[in-house]
Amino acid sequence: MRLRKKPWIEKAMPEVIEAGFLYREHIERFKGRWQERFPGKEICLEIGCGKGGFITGMAALHPEKAFIGIETQFDISYYPARKAMEAGMDNMVILNGDAAYMEDWFAPGEIKTLYLNFSDPWPKAKQAKRRLTHRNFLGLYLKLLGVGGRLFFKTDNRKLFDFSVDEFKEFGLEIHGLSYDLHHSSYRNEVQTEYEKKFSGMGTPINYCEVVFTENSGKVVTRSPRNIRPEESPS
Ligand SMILES: C[S@@+](CC[C@H](N)C(=O)[O-])C[C@H]1O[C@@H](n2cnc3c(N)ncnc32)[C@H](O)[C@@H]1O
């Protein structure tokens, strides 16, 4: 998802930041302290939340949980933050940054559930390490979610899906659910994302996988996903 630069967003941004719905700077101040920010609520994370249809929908359906969205593009991160502000949500916040740095923002075990929805495919082989389901990212997620942590993945992109399921297996994740056509399956799909509506509206089946981190996860060699050279385009 790429947006043409919208100068008005820069002007509107301070309002959502001051209201506490979007964090851009010094996010590390919350590391190990998310329970203070959202007392008594289980923390769920979406990486690459885009305009926020999914995360705001989930936050509205589950007031007993807290939802944190990470979005790397500055302009796009404004939209979910504004949605949360307008709805007066007290269980949602957006972080504007690259998920490769999330170890700076969360302590081990702070996150229970992770959603990856329609992640950028990075189709070239040399871009594989940028995929959010690459084993280097799985290693990072294992550190932060720990054993028992759950990851839910949806995508229209079959090649990315096949790559991801292979990575999940290689990494030793337990597969608890898998469908090549989520919308015609018995799996629960509480909220559709913007991309999901677009692709399913065009007749593209949606792939779905749910995995759990176990004692057997993470036995393969991984490296930190940080400091990858910027590439031209994710798709
Ligand atoms: C294809 S869009 C999907 C948006 C939304 N999840 C949906 O399904 O409608 C992928 C989004 O992930 C964001 N993204 C990609 N890599 C990221 C990263 N490393 N950290 C945070 N956000 C990322 C992109 O900026 C983009 O907005």
The ligand as an SDF file (V2000), in Angstrom:
LIG
                    3D

 27 29  0  0  0  0  0  0  0  0999 V2000
   -0.3340   -4.7100    1.6740 C   0  0  0  0  0  0  0  0  0  0  0  0
   -0.6030   -3.6440    3.0070 S   0  0  0  0  0  0  0  0  0  0  0  0
   -1.8950   -4.4500    3.9280 C   0  0  0  0  0  0  0  0  0  0  0  0
   -2.6030   -3.5270    4.8760 C   0  0  0  0  0  0  0  0  0  0  0  0
   -3.6750   -4.1850    5.7810 C   0  0  0  0  0  0  0  0  0  0  0  0
   -3.0750   -5.1560    6.6800 N   0  0  0  0  0  0  0  0  0  0  0  0
   -4.7730   -4.8310    4.9830 C   0  0  0  0  0  0  0  0  0  0  0  0
   -4.8330   -6.0670    4.9650 O   0  0  0  0  0  0  0  0  0  0  0  0
   -5.5830   -4.1040    4.3990 O   0  0  0  0  0  0  0  0  0  0  0  0
    0.8350   -3.9720    4.0170 C   0  0  0  0  0  0  0  0  0  0  0  0
    1.1090   -2.8800    5.0220 C   0  0  0  0  0  0  0  0  0  0  0  0
    2.1750   -3.3110    5.8600 O   0  0  0  0  0  0  0  0  0  0  0  0
    3.0450   -2.2190    6.1020 C   0  0  0  0  0  0  0  0  0  0  0  0
    4.3720   -2.7950    6.4340 N   0  0  0  0  0  0  0  0  0  0  0  0
    5.1700   -3.5030    5.6040 C   0  0  0  0  0  0  0  0  0  0  0  0
    6.3080   -3.8770    6.2250 N   0  0  0  0  0  0  0  0  0  0  0  0
    6.2240   -3.3910    7.4990 C   0  0  0  0  0  0  0  0  0  0  0  0
    7.0940   -3.4310    8.6190 C   0  0  0  0  0  0  0  0  0  0  0  0
    8.2860   -4.0440    8.5520 N   0  0  0  0  0  0  0  0  0  0  0  0
    6.6990   -2.8320    9.7650 N   0  0  0  0  0  0  0  0  0  0  0  0
    5.4980   -2.2050    9.8260 C   0  0  0  0  0  0  0  0  0  0  0  0
    4.6320   -2.1180    8.7830 N   0  0  0  0  0  0  0  0  0  0  0  0
    4.9830   -2.7130    7.6380 C   0  0  0  0  0  0  0  0  0  0  0  0
    3.0130   -1.4430    4.8010 C   0  0  0  0  0  0  0  0  0  0  0  0
    3.4150   -0.1090    4.9620 O   0  0  0  0  0  0  0  0  0  0  0  0
    1.5470   -1.5650    4.3960 C   0  0  0  0  0  0  0  0  0  0  0  0
    0.7620   -0.5160    4.9060 O   0  0  0  0  0  0  0  0  0  0  0  0
  1  2  1  0
  2  3  1  0
  2 10  1  0
  3  4  1  0
  4  5  1  0
  5  6  1  0
  5  7  1  0
  7  8  2  0
  7  9  1  0
 10 11  1  0
 11 12  1  0
 11 26  1  0
 12 13  1  0
 13 14  1  0
 13 24  1  0
 14 15  1  0
 14 23  1  0
 15 16  2  0
 16 17  1  0
 17 18  1  0
 17 23  2  0
 18 19  1  0
 18 20  2  0
 20 21  1  0
 21 22  2  0
 22 23  1  0
 24 25  1  0
 24 26  1  0
 26 27  1  0
M  CHG  2   2   1   9  -1
M  END
$$$$
